[in-house]
Amino acid sequence: MGEGPDDEGTPRVGTNLASMMTLSEVGIDFERANAARIYDYFLGGAHNFASDREQAARIVAANPDMPRVCRVNRAFLGRVVRWCLTQGVDQFLDLGSGVPTVGNVHEIALRQRPTARVAYVDFEPVAVHHAREITADLDGVSVTQGDLRRPEEILHDPGVADLLDFDRPVAILAVGVLHFIDDDLPAIFGRYRDALGPGSILALNHGSSDQDDPELAESVRAIERGYRGSATPVVLRDRVQIRDLLDGFELVPPGLVDPAHWPVPNPSEQPVGAYAAVGRAPART
Ligand SMILES: C[S@@+](CC[C@H](N)C(=O)[O-])C[C@H]1O[C@@H](n2cnc3c(N)ncnc32)[C@H](O)[C@@H]1O
């Protein structure tokens, strides 16, 4: 672990000595677990604290499948990015981008399209710090510390407004994040939708206990219980509420499905108990 207090008790973050800073300087609360660092832990990352690992243990006690749920989520994100590139969409606004780990959006996008652009947004300081650290030398990538619930601020932030050309299609990615937000998501995403031109994409997923299989529904409720007491409790929505987030977009086949099975069923992967969907902004009439 490269995190936590140093030998003199000064809290630090970052594995790169030159970039280390005190936790208080960047506003990190390392006493209270949060979604960014718990997810990093489940994916095998090193940017998490004892509080995150203790909360992760409670989540796994409630649902032992949780590490796989995270891996399936991450794999869905990668497939969506690759699919966007096949559609000619090479600008990404990644909301709730998380602590960088394997298969980061900019790595996938820049490998296939060196002129691609990726604007990362997260409100969690460890995620932002590490993302800045690994992308500092890259053209076409920005990292903004911001709260996606404030679309005006996000869309006008120089990291977003100066990097992405909204006259061309942009893909908004809201993956693994919306079930941490207890707010009026349709209103928030209506504002993002209004900023997008024709051919733009909204790709999202969201945990849901609205499942036909009662065991799967219970496994999702168990995850919700496991996150209680963290800085980012889980809010479950039903499939109609999740579909409504794509209001104003044309739903791309196969529509609303478990992330394990987007865009095609994967016989070797069990569903995780979420809904994933991709919408395309229609031509203006
Ligand atoms: C589980 S991680 C998902 C990371 C990445 N999108 C992925 O799917 O691999 C959720 C991320 O959303 C971020 N997040 C939660 N609420 C947010 C908000 N209101 N604004 C910005 N980021 C938020 C958390 O800090 C965390 O990094």
Ligand as a Chemical Component Dictionary entry (heavy atoms), coordinates in Angstrom:
data_LIG
# 
_chem_comp.id                   LIG 
_chem_comp.type                 NON-POLYMER 
_chem_comp.pdbx_formal_charge   0 
_chem_comp.three_letter_code    LIG 
# 
loop_
_chem_comp_atom.comp_id 
_chem_comp_atom.atom_id 
_chem_comp_atom.alt_atom_id 
_chem_comp_atom.type_symbol 
_chem_comp_atom.charge 
_chem_comp_atom.model_Cartn_x 
_chem_comp_atom.model_Cartn_y 
_chem_comp_atom.model_Cartn_z 
_chem_comp_atom.pdbx_ordinal 
LIG C1  C1  C 0  -17.650 2.561  -8.709  1  
LIG S1  S1  S 1  -16.714 3.926  -9.284  2  
LIG C2  C2  C 0  -16.898 3.735  -11.054 3  
LIG C3  C3  C 0  -15.660 4.152  -11.818 4  
LIG C4  C4  C 0  -15.749 3.991  -13.325 5  
LIG N1  N1  N 0  -16.809 4.825  -13.883 6  
LIG C5  C5  C 0  -15.972 2.564  -13.744 7  
LIG O1  O1  O 0  -17.128 2.232  -14.045 8  
LIG O2  O2  O -1 -15.041 1.785  -13.779 9  
LIG C6  C6  C 0  -17.855 5.285  -8.988  10 
LIG C7  C7  C 0  -17.167 6.631  -9.054  11 
LIG O3  O3  O 0  -18.163 7.660  -9.090  12 
LIG C8  C8  C 0  -17.691 8.752  -8.337  13 
LIG N2  N2  N 0  -18.841 9.601  -7.955  14 
LIG C9  C9  C 0  -19.881 9.278  -7.146  15 
LIG N3  N3  N 0  -20.741 10.317 -7.054  16 
LIG C10 C10 C 0  -20.224 11.311 -7.829  17 
LIG C11 C11 C 0  -20.634 12.627 -8.135  18 
LIG N4  N4  N 0  -21.765 13.132 -7.617  19 
LIG N5  N5  N 0  -19.881 13.379 -8.969  20 
LIG C12 C12 C 0  -18.715 12.870 -9.488  21 
LIG N6  N6  N 0  -18.265 11.626 -9.211  22 
LIG C13 C13 C 0  -19.008 10.856 -8.403  23 
LIG C14 C14 C 0  -16.993 8.108  -7.158  24 
LIG O4  O4  O 0  -16.090 8.991  -6.529  25 
LIG C15 C15 C 0  -16.308 6.938  -7.847  26 
LIG O5  O5  O 0  -15.018 7.279  -8.266  27 
# 
loop_
_chem_comp_bond.comp_id 
_chem_comp_bond.atom_id_1 
_chem_comp_bond.atom_id_2 
_chem_comp_bond.value_order 
_chem_comp_bond.pdbx_ordinal 
LIG C1  S1  SING 1  
LIG S1  C2  SING 2  
LIG S1  C6  SING 3  
LIG C2  C3  SING 4  
LIG C3  C4  SING 5  
LIG C4  N1  SING 6  
LIG C4  C5  SING 7  
LIG C5  O1  DOUB 8  
LIG C5  O2  SING 9  
LIG C6  C7  SING 10 
LIG C7  O3  SING 11 
LIG C7  C15 SING 12 
LIG O3  C8  SING 13 
LIG C8  N2  SING 14 
LIG C8  C14 SING 15 
LIG N2  C9  SING 16 
LIG N2  C13 SING 17 
LIG C9  N3  DOUB 18 
LIG N3  C10 SING 19 
LIG C10 C11 SING 20 
LIG C10 C13 DOUB 21 
LIG C11 N4  SING 22 
LIG C11 N5  DOUB 23 
LIG N5  C12 SING 24 
LIG C12 N6  DOUB 25 
LIG N6  C13 SING 26 
LIG C14 O4  SING 27 
LIG C14 C15 SING 28 
LIG C15 O5  SING 29 
# 
